[in-house]
Amino acid sequence: MKQKRILSLALACALAAGLASCQSGGDVSGSQNAAPAGVAVQVQEVKIDSISTENKVSGRVVTDGQESVFVAAQAQCSAVYVEVGDAVTAGQRLCTLDMASTLSSYSAANISYNSAVQSYQDQAAIFDKQIALAEKNVSDLKALFEIGAASQLEIDQAELSLDTARAQRSATLAQLEAGMQSYKSNVEQLSSVLENVDSRGNVIAPISGTILSLNAAEGSYVGPTAPVAVIDGVDRLEIAVSVSEALVPKLAEGDEVDVSISALSVQLVGTIKKIERSASMQTKLYNVAISLPEEVEGLLSGMFADVSFRTDTSTDTIVIPTEAILTTNDIQYVFVVENGAARYVEISTGLTGSGITEVTAGLKSGDQLVTVGQAYLSDGDAVRIVSGEG
């Protein structure tokens, strides 16, 4: 009987030990499967790069066909360099006109306009300095008033002087601007007269092709009622777009542009071929022709095309992915990783490009910028850097 009790006690002890062992093993397994600490993020090293503002406009593919060459003034022809049937290239001289008077007027108009612009800028700078001094005087007097060293009358007189300076600035600059716009209008009018004419009075072929007709003869006169020449253009396709008055001053013939033709899933680089000097009367926009560098298989006249003009370039600057930037209450910020933790950084931005943004303050080259997972972070959070989709 005593032996049976001893065996029962031994069996109970063995079962208890086995249960304890199983429980201990389960805890170890759970510990091994626990997720690593920290928010999973992806980072990118901040680098110095270049960026250009992109202005995208839509246009159409058109045929570079016949073009009539007009001169919007009565002028005598002193020399002719081509005949009907000749092949010419864009920029080639067709004839020379006696337009010395018009060219002189255009040069004088340009000088007057530039002088008016400079005068406006100089006067604006003088007034701005005067107003800044007047504002400082008011601020100083208010500070002295707080300690009893200035009177309210002195403050009132200083504020009156400030208001007077501001009123004089507005009146004077308005008058100067009116004169400046008048000179600008004169320049634009003369520019339209001199379209297709260079600074020496030569009529220039705007496109390459073959001379179909020619109304210029040595000693005769040409005028705005009939074209100087009609050119049958090379059978090529180009892109026609229209741009605003805000964009057109930033463009120049020969500039490269990005062209996207969605119907063909084609991306290529084109060149600004021609910029109209006057806006359309109907749309108030300026027409721009974009030449294509190569034959594009399947390209047809009438297809839609998107053109991106690259303007306002910054070089040697901080450039980061736009998607990395967060915004709250008009404050832009990002997160960087330092010593395994997220750090909140407020930034100032400049130019924006295709998916990228210039950072003018807040970041430096070499910073570890969080590009994925930043929306789940707070300042000081522990992070773990992962690769891929994480």
Sequence and secondary structure as in RCSB ss.txt:
>XXXX:A:sequence
MKQKRILSLALACALAAGLASCQSGGDVSGSQNAAPAGVAVQVQEVKIDSISTENKVSGRVVTDGQESVFVAAQA
QCSAVYVEVGDAVTAGQRLCTLDMASTLSSYSAANISYNSAVQSYQDQAAIFDKQIALAEKNVSDLKALFEIGAA
SQLEIDQAELSLDTARAQRSATLAQLEAGMQSYKSNVEQLSSVLENVDSRGNVIAPISGTILSLNAAEGSYVGPT
APVAVIDGVDRLEIAVSVSEALVPKLAEGDEVDVSISALSVQLVGTIKKIERSASMQTKLYNVAISLPEEVEGLL
SGMFADVSFRTDTSTDTIVIPTEAILTTNDIQYVFVVENGAARYVEISTGLTGSGITEVTAGLKSGDQLVTVGQA
YLSDGDAVRIVSGEG
>XXXX:A:secstr
 HHHHHHHHHHHHHHHHHHHHHHHHHHHHHHHT   SSEEEEEEE EEEEEEEEEEEEEEEEEE  EEE  SS E
EEEEE   TT EE TT EEEEE  HHHHHHHHHHHHHHHHHHHHHHHHHHHHHHHHHHHHHHHHHHHHHHHTTSS
 HHHHHHHHHHHHHHHHHHHHHHHHHHHHHHHHHHHHHHHHHHTTTB TTSEEE SS EEEEEE   TT EE TT
S SEEEEE SEEEEEEEE TTTGGG  TT EEEEEEGGGTEEEEEEEEEE SS  TTT  EEEEEE SS  TT  
TT EEEEEEEEEEEEEEEEEEGGG EEETTEEEEEEEETTEEEEEE EEEEE SSEEEEEES  TT EEEEESGG
G  TT BEEE  TT 
